[in-house]
Amino acid sequence: MSTENEGAAVPSEAKPPTGPQPDSAPASASGAQAPDAPYAPPPPPGFAPTVGSAPGAGHPPQPGFGHPGDEPTTEHTAQIPPYPGTGHGAAGAGGGWGQQPPYGGDPWGVTGSPAPKRRNGGLIVAVLAAALVAGGVGGGIGFWAAGQNDSASTTVSASGDPGALNRKPTSVSGIAQKALPSVVTIEAQGATGEGGTGTGFIYDKQGHILTNNHVVASAAGGGKLTATFSNGKKYDAEVVGNAKGYDVAVIKLKNASGAPLNPLPLGKSSHVQVGDATIAIGAPFGLSGTVTTGIISAKDRPVASSDGGGNSASYMSALQTDASINPGNSGGPLMDAAGNVIGINSAIQSAGNGGGLGGESQQSGSIGLGFAIPIDQAKRVAQDLIRTGKPVYPQIGVQVSLRDAGDGATIAETGGNGSKAVAPNGPADKAGLRPGDKITKLDDTVIDSGPTLISEIWQHKPGDQVTLTYKRGGKEQTTQVTLGQRTGDK
């Protein structure tokens, strides 16, 4: 961290005149003409202003993140496949589509934050270093300026009228002031001590908080979970339900007495258009209450990542934004220009090679490629979790390849663990689909891969009817499929 004045040049001490002086003295450093006055000695050396900081001050090294896992070779919409590798939890790395991501980029990583114990030490050092630098520069410059003649000043004072600033309720400042009290920083710790931090926001007045599964995964099995509000008050919480496939979780405050339970208004992600303004709130690298802005860069962007345990894959047809999103923003709200939540910030694309938020050597900040779970989908999942504690997934009952990308989702010839690739009497079987068929469209959406098919199906509800376009033997055909359902994660 640095201040505005850090590294600025400081005027040298004044020297007494050594010879005859001309009638008109040269201009001073401020640009004003120096008045005729008897020489005054400079301040004692001990009060001379100093500038700068110790090398490296305010920039402690950031902790690393877990390494991304490998990809499964098949996917069953009725069962999430194993997802080997180190799980990111709130502090690890997400996966992608496999060895050949369809968009030519690195696999997607999630935006979890490092473990609190490691982060907090570094954070305190950074804050203190910045404060000391600012104090040294401000004190030195202030004393030097006070020792000069007032007539040498060229500064201009502001009017001081707060009304001149654009702080209307619909401004970014107005939206942030209203939303920040409803956004919490979540700290999760598992039974063995692993964990990290993330973000969540108030969902209802009963104390339910909406966040990502990978933020709270380490505490879902009986660990410790806390939620800290913008006023600094911390509350214990518990996991009500989590959906690994959707990367959505609901937690609840154990004792909400005195907590400011003001739910954020939920918008309609289906109404969002590319170019709409966005506001993201979260705790990047543990810096809670951080507000960033951007636009919707794209819609329906298929994104895959591993969950907190590293054993399952999550899929979303994401809202893409260039608002700055970093590790720790996970679970926080992505809002529109009216202050309505349109998505849950969940993943970022890393500039490092090797995948997502990988090892320390490839750790980087935001590069303007953030992804959020559409709120229309997240709201439906949250309602299921609050009602039953379990997620409900729509399905068509097929297993598809996750490695092939570019021209469709191919139904596998054989299923995993001795099962059939097309579930007997399942929705796809009833619609006439067969192993080897290549699905190229779901309604009007082009399907270029298995993850894209899954993410598009999961935007619907069980019982919805969709039109699938597929190729068999080089011929294109269409069929109507009524989506089935599966309850719970496997």
Secondary structure, 3 states (H helix, E strand, C coil): CCCCCCCCCCCCCCCCCCCCCCCCCCECCCCCECCCCCCCCCCCHHHCCCCCCCCCCCCCCCCCCCCCCCCCCEEECCECCCCCCCCCCCCCCCCCCCCCCCCCCCCCEECCCCCHHHHHHHHHHHHHHHHHHHHHHHHHHHHHHHCCCHHHCCCCCCCCCHHHCCCCCCCHHHHHHHHHHHEEEEEEECCCCCEEEEEEEECCCCCEEEECHHHHHHHCCCCEEEEECCCCCEEEEEEEEEECCCCEEEEEECCCCCCCCCCCCECCHHHCCCCCEEEEEECHHHCCCEEEEEEEEEEEEEEEEECCCCCCEEEEEEEEECCCCCCCCCCCEEECCCCCEEEEEEEECCCCCCCCCCCHHHCCCCCCCEEEEEHHHHHHHHHHHHHHCCCEEEECCEEEECCCECCCEEECCCCHHHCCCECCCCHHHHCCCCCCCEEEEECCEECCEHHHHHHHHCCCCCCCEEEEEEEECCEEEEEEEECEEEECCC
